[in-house]
């Protein structure tokens, strides 16, 4: 019943977003997803990653069949488009087959499976479709933020960022100094964040097919909750980022062409008008939030997975700052945002107690305090960076420390291995 309720809520949410997008004359997440059954998809890697999530409930034989069918369908679609003279550069040349396989698994679950087998396969299908729907939902949310928030609060965050040493300007100059090689590498890491998440999730869900059940908590849950709640903060605190508000990408809407060579001056911040195209998706940085979630969930994996999680976090933080997509203040908020959500999900799974309530409340208070400080005391923060810079970092680190300490206490204790009793020596009467 919990899965059914979650499915109904998700469907209703998608319908609401579809209606909202139609109000602005654009297709919504449902329409975009349906189009990718036939038309070239925007992200073939994401569709195959979603199919991989669905396949965690299948046997190895069924997985090989599913991959073969997906590749075969993609070849047929590619040949048909080539024969029809379609533009093969419009979208990805592959990915339709993966989506058809996911839909086929849903049909098989309803028509050929019963009982627990049907439920397990439907859960796998839902997991795969939720990852794709999350991407399409995010695109629609970004559209809504650009249409409904005519002004942005970048001057406030840029002023507050002086307390942190203007990290976007510093890293932006470093990335530009690396040339096209560094920029292309970071861009690939930045764009394929969902694929990295699937790798970690696949490790966590590797025993689903044999155990015939999902673990109580895994990375996909955290990813989806972050994607659901994050855009709501965008509506409250709309920010476009340095490369738009203070760079050439902002065009005539930019305050000035300063990024990444000249930090913005400390003045009297005020909301500024901006176009109806650029998403207001900076506060908090959800790329930082998702990369943090990948890092946290990779800690229990093998050494290679742990190293990969660390690399993806560092590379994502570098890309978000180096490309001018985020301020340093966004990243601090993103880390606190993720750890609070992760703590809430874990506390919900194990049953709420005093430690769980305290951890979630602490994270919520710190996150709220960060947003309020960025909005109402940015000038004071910029004027006394030696005071407010360490305070901002300590606030974030307090949440990190509380999360690590509390979740370590939540881990099940391994009982000590009993030592064998000493045996009497031969020939000695006890």
C-alpha positions in Angstrom: 0.0 0.0 0.0 3.0 2.3 0.7 4.2 1.8 -2.9 0.8 2.3 -4.3 0.3 5.6 -2.3 3.7 6.8 -3.5 2.8 6.0 -7.1 -0.5 7.9 -6.8 1.2 10.9 -5.3 3.9 10.9 -7.9 1.4 10.6 -10.8 -0.7 13.5 -9.4 2.5 15.6 -9.0 3.4 14.9 -12.6 -0.1 15.8 -13.8 0.1 19.1 -11.9 3.5 20.0 -13.5 2.1 19.0 -16.9 -0.8 21.4 -16.5 1.6 24.2 -15.2 3.9 23.7 -18.2 0.9 23.8 -20.6 -0.1 27.0 -19.0 3.1 28.5 -20.3 2.7 26.9 -23.8 5.3 24.2 -23.4 5.1 20.4 -23.0 5.4 19.0 -19.5 7.2 16.0 -18.1 4.6 13.5 -19.2 4.7 14.7 -22.8 8.5 14.8 -22.9 8.6 11.2 -21.6 6.1 9.9 -24.0 7.9 11.6 -26.9 11.1 9.7 -26.1 9.4 6.4 -27.0 9.6 7.5 -30.7 11.7 10.7 -31.1 15.5 11.0 -30.3 15.9 11.3 -26.5 17.7 14.1 -24.8 19.8 11.7 -22.7 20.4 8.2 -23.9 22.8 7.5 -21.0 20.1 8.4 -18.5 17.6 6.0 -20.2 20.1 3.1 -20.1 20.9 3.9 -16.5 17.2 3.8 -15.7 16.9 0.4 -17.5 19.9 -0.8 -15.4 17.9 0.1 -12.2 14.9 -1.8 -13.5 17.1 -4.8 -14.2 18.2 -5.3 -10.6 15.0 -7.4 -10.1 15.8 -9.6 -13.1 18.0 -12.7 -13.4 21.2 -12.6 -15.3 19.6 -14.4 -18.3 16.8 -11.9 -18.3 19.3 -9.0 -18.1 21.2 -10.2 -21.2 17.9 -10.5 -23.1 16.8 -7.0 -22.0 20.1 -5.4 -23.0 20.0 -7.2 -26.4 16.4 -6.1 -27.0 17.2 -2.5 -26.1 20.2 -2.4 -28.4 18.2 -4.0 -31.2 15.4 -1.5 -30.9 17.9 1.4 -31.0 19.5 0.0 -34.2 16.1 -0.2 -35.8 15.2 3.3 -34.8 18.5 4.6 -36.0 18.2 2.9 -39.4 14.7 4.2 -39.8 15.7 7.8 -39.1 18.6 7.5 -41.4 16.4 6.1 -44.2 13.8 8.9 -43.6 16.5 11.5 -43.8 16.0 12.8 -40.3 18.5 14.9 -38.5 20.6 12.4 -36.6 22.2 15.1 -34.5 18.9 16.2 -32.9 19.1 14.5 -29.5 20.9 11.2 -28.7 21.0 8.5 -31.3 20.2 5.8 -28.7 18.0 5.4 -25.6 14.6 4.6 -27.1 15.3 0.9 -26.8 16.0 1.2 -23.1 12.7 3.0 -22.5 10.8 0.4 -24.5 12.3 -2.4 -22.4 11.2 -0.7 -19.2 7.7 -0.3 -20.6 7.8 -4.0 -21.7 8.8 -5.1 -18.2 5.7 -3.3 -16.9 3.5 -5.1 -19.4 5.1 -8.5 -18.5 4.6 -7.7 -14.8 0.8 -7.1 -15.3 0.1 -9.9 -17.8 2.6 -12.7 -17.0 3.5 -12.4 -13.3 1.5 -12.8 -10.1 1.9 -12.2 -6.4 5.3 -11.2 -5.1 7.0 -11.6 -8.4 4.6 -9.1 -10.0 5.1 -6.6 -7.2 8.9 -7.0 -7.3 9.0 -6.4 -11.1 6.7 -3.4 -10.8 8.9 -1.9 -8.1 11.9 -2.3 -10.5 9.9 -0.6 -13.3 8.9 2.2 -11.0 12.4 2.7 -9.8 13.6 3.1 -13.4 10.8 5.4 -14.5 11.2 7.5 -11.4 14.8 8.3 -12.3 13.7 9.4 -15.8 10.6 11.2 -14.5 12.8 13.0 -12.0 14.9 14.4 -14.8 11.9 15.6 -16.8 10.2 16.9 -13.7 13.3 18.9 -12.9 13.3 20.5 -16.3 9.7 21.6 -15.9 10.4 23.0 -12.4 13.3 25.0 -13.9 10.9 26.4 -16.5 8.4 27.4 -13.8 11.1 29.2 -11.8 12.1 31.3 -14.8 8.5 32.2 -15.6 7.2 32.9 -12.1 10.2 34.7 -10.6 11.0 37.8 -12.7 13.6 39.1 -10.2 16.6 37.2 -8.7 18.6 37.6 -5.5 22.1 37.2 -6.9 23.5 40.5 -5.5 22.7 39.2 -2.0 24.5 35.9 -2.4 27.4 37.5 -4.3 27.9 39.9 -1.5 27.7 37.2 1.2 30.2 35.2 -0.8 32.9 37.7 0.0 33.0 36.1 3.4 34.1 32.9 1.8 36.7 34.6 -0.5 34.6 34.6 -3.7 35.4 30.9 -4.5 33.5 30.9 -7.8 35.8 33.7 -9.1 38.9 31.9 -7.8 38.0 28.4 -9.2 36.7 30.0 -12.4 40.1 31.4 -13.2 41.8 28.1 -12.4 39.4 26.1 -14.7 40.0 28.6 -17.5 43.7 28.3 -17.0 43.5 24.5 -17.6 42.1 25.1 -21.1 39.6 23.0 -23.0 40.9 19.7 -21.6 40.0 20.5 -18.0 36.8 22.2 -19.0 35.6 19.2 -21.1 36.5 16.7 -18.4 34.6 18.7 -15.7 31.7 19.2 -18.0 31.4 15.4 -18.6 31.4 14.8 -14.8 28.9 17.5 -14.3 26.5 16.2 -16.9 26.7 12.5 -16.0 25.9 12.9 -12.3 22.8 10.6 -12.6 24.9 7.9 -14.2 27.3 8.0 -11.3 24.4 7.7 -8.9 23.1 4.6 -10.8 26.5 2.9 -10.4 26.4 3.4 -6.6 22.7 2.4 -6.5 23.4 -0.8 -8.6 26.0 -1.8 -5.9 23.5 -1.2 -3.1 20.7 -3.1 -5.0 22.9 -6.0 -6.2 21.2 -8.6 -4.1 17.6 -7.7 -5.0 17.2 -10.4 -7.6 18.3 -13.2 -5.3 16.7 -11.9 -2.0 13.5 -10.9 -3.9 13.2 -7.7 -1.9 14.6 -4.1 -1.9 16.7 -2.8 1.0 15.0 -0.4 3.3 17.2 2.6 2.3 19.3 3.3 -0.8 20.6 6.2 -2.8 17.7 6.5 -5.3 15.4 7.4 -2.5 17.7 10.3 -1.4 18.1 11.4 -5.0 14.4 11.6 -5.6 13.6 13.5 -2.3 16.4 16.0 -3.1 14.9 16.6 -6.5 11.4 16.9 -5.1 12.2 19.4 -2.3 15.1 21.4 -3.9 13.1 23.2 -6.6 10.7 24.4 -3.9 13.6 26.4 -2.3 14.3 27.8 -5.8 10.9 29.5 -5.6 11.7 31.1 -2.3 15.3 32.1 -3.1 15.7 32.6 -6.9 19.3 32.8 -8.0 20.8 32.4 -11.5 24.5 32.1 -10.7 27.7 34.2 -11.3 28.1 33.3 -15.0 24.7 34.8 -15.8 24.3 37.6 -13.2 28.0 38.8 -13.5 29.2 37.2 -16.7 28.8 37.4 -20.5 26.2 34.6 -20.5 23.7 37.0 -18.9 23.8 39.4 -21.8 22.2 42.7 -21.2 20.5 41.3 -18.1 23.8 40.9 -16.3 24.7 43.4 -13.6 28.2 43.7 -15.2 30.7 41.5 -17.1 32.9 40.7 -14.1 33.1 36.9 -13.8 35.6 35.3 -13.3 38.3 38.0 -13.3 36.8 40.8 -11.1 34.9 40.0 -7.9 31.7 42.1 -7.6 31.9 45.2 -5.4 30.4 45.3 -2.0 27.4 47.6 -2.2 23.8 47.7 -1.2 22.3 44.5 -2.6 18.8 44.5 -4.1 16.7 42.2 -6.3 17.5 42.5 -10.0 15.2 41.7 -13.0 16.2 38.8 -15.2 15.0 37.1 -18.3 12.2 34.4 -18.5 14.5 31.7 -19.8 17.4 31.2 -17.3 16.5 28.9 -14.5 16.7 30.2 -10.9 18.3 27.0 -9.8 21.3 28.0 -7.6 20.1 28.0 -4.0 20.8 25.4 -2.8 23.2 23.7 -5.3 21.4 20.5 -6.1 24.4 19.2 -8.0 26.4 19.6 -4.8 23.5 17.9 -2.9 23.4 14.9 -5.2 27.2 14.6 -5.3 27.2 14.6 -1.5 24.6 11.9 -1.5 26.7 9.8 -3.8 29.7 10.3 -1.6 27.8 9.3 1.6 26.3 6.2 0.0 29.6 5.1 -1.5 31.3 4.9 1.9 30.2 1.3 2.5 31.3 0.1 -0.9 34.6 -1.4 -2.0 37.7 0.8 -2.2 37.2 1.6 -5.9 33.6 2.7 -5.3 34.7 4.9 -2.4 37.4 6.5 -4.4 34.9 7.1 -7.3 32.5 8.7 -4.9 35.2 11.0 -3.5 36.3 11.9 -7.0 32.8 12.7 -8.2 32.2 15.0 -5.2 35.4 16.9 -5.7 35.0 17.2 -9.5 31.3 18.3 -9.1 32.2 21.0 -6.6 35.0 22.2 -8.9 32.7 22.2 -11.9 29.8 24.1 -10.2 32.2 26.8 -9.1 34.6 26.7 -12.1 31.8 27.1 -14.7 30.2 29.9 -12.7 27.0 28.0 -12.1 27.0 28.5 -8.4 28.4 30.7 -5.6 30.3 29.2 -2.6 27.3 29.9 -0.4 25.2 27.7 -2.6 27.5 24.8 -2.0 27.4 25.1 1.8 23.6 25.1 1.7 23.6 22.1 -0.6 25.7 20.0 1.8 23.5 20.9 4.8 20.4 20.3 2.7 21.5 16.8 1.7 22.7 15.6 5.1 19.4 16.8 6.6 17.3 14.8 4.1 19.6 11.8 4.4 19.2 11.9 8.2 15.4 12.2 8.0 15.2 9.2 5.7 17.4 7.1 7.9 15.5 8.2 11.1 12.2 7.3 9.4 13.5 3.8 8.5 14.8 3.0 12.0 12.0 4.7 13.9 12.1 8.3 15.1 14.0 8.7 18.4 15.6 11.6 20.2 18.9 11.4 18.3 17.1 11.4 15.0 14.8 14.3 15.8 17.8 16.3 17.2 19.9 15.7 14.0 17.1 16.6 11.6 16.2 19.7 13.6 19.8 20.8 13.8 20.2 20.5 10.0 16.9 22.3 9.4 17.9 25.2 11.7 21.3 25.6 10.1 19.9 25.5 6.6 17.3 28.1 7.5 19.9 30.2 9.2 22.1 30.1 6.1 19.3 31.3 3.9 18.3 34.1 6.3 21.9 35.3 6.7 22.4 35.4 2.9 19.3 37.4 2.5 19.3 39.9 5.4 23.0 40.4 6.5 25.1 39.9 3.4 26.8 43.3 3.8 27.9 42.6 7.3 29.2 39.2 6.2 31.2 40.8 3.4 32.5 43.5 5.7 33.8 41.1 8.4 34.9 38.0 6.4 37.4 36.9 9.1 34.4 36.5 11.4 31.5 35.3 9.2 33.6 33.1 6.9 34.7 30.7 9.7 31.2 30.9 11.1 29.6 29.7 7.9 32.1 26.8 7.6 31.6 25.9 11.2 27.8 25.8 10.8 28.2 23.4 7.9 30.8 21.3 9.7 28.5 21.1 12.8 25.9 19.3 10.6 28.6 17.1 9.0 29.9 16.2 12.5 26.5 15.5 13.9 25.5 13.4 10.9 28.7 11.2 11.1 28.5 10.8 14.9 24.8 10.0 15.0 24.6 7.7 12.1 27.7 5.8 13.4 25.7 5.2 16.6 22.8 3.9 14.5 24.9 1.2 12.8 24.2 -2.3 14.1 26.8 -3.5 16.5 28.7 -6.6 15.4 28.7 -9.0 18.4 32.2 -10.0 19.5 33.5 -13.4 18.4 33.7 -15.7 21.5 37.2 -16.9 22.2 37.6 -20.7 22.4 37.9 -22.0 25.9 41.4 -23.2 26.8 41.8 -26.9 26.7 43.7 -28.8 29.4 47.1 -30.1 28.5 47.4 -33.8 27.8 48.5 -35.8 30.7 47.5 -33.1 33.2 44.6 -33.9 35.5 42.4 -30.7 35.9 
